[in-house]
Amino acid sequence: MPAYNEEGSIVSTVEGVVKVLTGLNIEWEILVINDGSKDNTAGVVKTLESKYPGVRLISHDVNKGYGHALKTGFAQAKYPWVAFVDSDGQFDFEEIKNLIEKTDEADVILGYRLNRADPFQRRIFTWGWKMLALVLLGLNVRDYSCGFKLIKKKVIESIWPIESEEKVTQIEMLIKAKKKGFKFAEVGVHHYPRTAGIPTGANLAVVRKSFADMLKLWKNLN
């Protein structure tokens, strides 16, 4: 669970994930990647660690971005399947069961947002990145940036290292996994408005860095 300044939502989100995983009767861990938050996200997660033995806090000293938080989580994950979900409470983790149903037929299970509950500007930016990834790299999936996925650990190991940051991290992952011949499945997941925190995905500095990373990835893969 990548988290940046999610003090207001992290408790309910983590506790919701704990409840679902406990009911699945499987071995599990929850890694909360605190990406240099300036609020008390780390302190709140430390309290959750003491309450739930399966919860673990991993902190970046400074904010390194969403993509880097994902990569830290992937590197630290220990089980054969790795799910990630955003910490802002916009997904219902109960729907992980729908992704798990696809594990017999696919190695990479992608959530795609039903009725996406994000501001118009952010949806436009995401559509633009999707089109750019399709034209430059041939990535044809419904919702590459959806923050709810389930991936075999062996897929991550086979495509490592992942060098891109921010928006391009997931694009690089998916392109490399496709090239390796791994099987994909897509599952619709519900998406809800934020109740706390501030999204950073439309930050212009992030957009500029991501565009440079996209061009670099296109050059490296062609």
Secondary structure by P-SEA (a helix, b strand, c coil): cccccccccaaaaaaaaaaaaaaacccbbbbbbccccccaaaaaaaaaaaacccbbbbbbcccccaaaaaaaaaaaccccbbbbbbccccccccaaaaaaaacccccbbbbbbccccccaaaaaaaaaaaaaaaacccccccccccccccccaaaaaaaccccccccaaaaaaaaaaaaabbbbbbbbbbbbcccccccccccaaaaaaaaaaaaaaaaaac
